[in-house]
Amino acid sequence: MSTSERPLQGQVAWITGSSRGLGRVMAEELVRLGARVAVHGTRPDSPKTFEEGSTMQTLAADIATACGGETMPVWGDVTSETE
């Protein structure tokens, strides 16, 4: 793909709350545009809570495969400094 098709090539994005819903859609689109995306949930099994997958690892791998890019699963409460 050309850089015009993947204008975010070489960029990194972290989408909080991307284990489901709108956050997931944003993560998918950023991966399609070429960004490497950290896919975030509050727990390792966040997608299971909302019946959108089983684990953050699986979800991140599914997005990477479907969108032809790179993802990394991350989890934790972003409002907690210790996490």
C-alpha positions as CSV (number, residue, x, y, z in Angstrom):
1,M,0.0,0.0,0.0
2,S,1.1,3.5,-0.7
3,T,1.6,6.1,2.0
4,S,-1.5,7.9,0.6
5,E,-3.5,4.8,1.5
6,R,-1.8,4.5,4.9
7,P,-1.2,8.1,5.9
8,L,-0.5,7.2,9.6
9,Q,2.3,4.7,8.8
10,G,5.0,5.0,11.4
11,Q,2.7,6.6,14.0
12,V,1.5,5.1,17.3
13,A,-1.9,5.5,18.9
14,W,-3.3,4.4,22.2
15,I,-7.1,4.2,22.3
16,T,-8.5,4.0,25.8
17,G,-11.6,1.9,26.0
18,S,-11.0,0.2,22.7
19,S,-12.1,-3.2,23.8
20,R,-15.6,-2.5,22.6
21,G,-18.0,-0.1,20.8
22,L,-16.8,3.2,19.4
23,G,-13.3,2.8,20.9
24,R,-12.9,-0.4,19.0
25,V,-14.1,1.1,15.8
26,M,-11.6,4.0,16.2
27,A,-8.8,1.5,16.8
28,E,-9.7,-0.5,13.7
29,E,-9.7,2.6,11.5
30,L,-6.4,3.8,12.9
31,V,-4.8,0.4,12.1
32,R,-6.3,0.6,8.6
33,L,-4.7,4.0,8.2
34,G,-1.3,2.5,9.1
35,A,-0.9,3.4,12.8
36,R,0.4,0.9,15.3
37,V,-2.3,0.8,17.9
38,A,-2.4,-0.1,21.6
39,V,-5.8,-1.6,22.2
40,H,-7.0,-0.9,25.8
41,G,-9.5,-2.4,28.2
42,T,-9.7,-2.2,32.0
43,R,-9.0,-5.9,32.5
44,P,-7.4,-8.7,30.4
45,D,-10.9,-10.1,29.8
46,S,-12.7,-6.8,29.1
47,P,-14.1,-7.9,25.7
48,K,-15.8,-10.9,27.3
49,T,-17.8,-8.6,29.6
50,F,-19.5,-7.1,26.6
51,E,-19.5,-10.3,24.5
52,E,-17.1,-8.8,22.0
53,G,-14.3,-11.4,22.3
54,S,-12.6,-13.3,25.1
55,T,-9.3,-11.5,25.9
56,M,-7.5,-8.3,25.1
57,Q,-4.8,-10.4,23.4
58,T,-7.3,-12.1,21.1
59,L,-9.1,-8.8,20.4
60,A,-5.8,-7.1,19.5
61,A,-4.8,-10.0,17.2
62,D,-8.2,-10.0,15.5
63,I,-8.0,-6.3,14.8
64,A,-4.5,-6.6,13.5
65,T,-5.5,-9.4,11.1
66,A,-8.7,-7.8,9.9
67,C,-7.1,-4.4,9.3
68,G,-3.7,-5.5,8.1
69,G,-1.6,-3.8,10.8
70,E,0.0,-3.9,14.2
71,T,-1.7,-3.8,17.6
72,M,-0.7,-4.4,21.2
73,P,-3.1,-5.3,23.9
74,V,-2.9,-3.3,27.1
75,W,-5.2,-3.1,30.2
76,G,-5.6,-1.2,33.4
77,D,-7.6,1.5,35.0
78,V,-6.3,4.8,33.5
79,T,-7.7,6.7,36.5
80,S,-5.5,4.7,38.9
81,E,-1.9,6.0,39.1
82,T,-0.7,2.6,40.5
83,E,-2.0,0.7,37.4
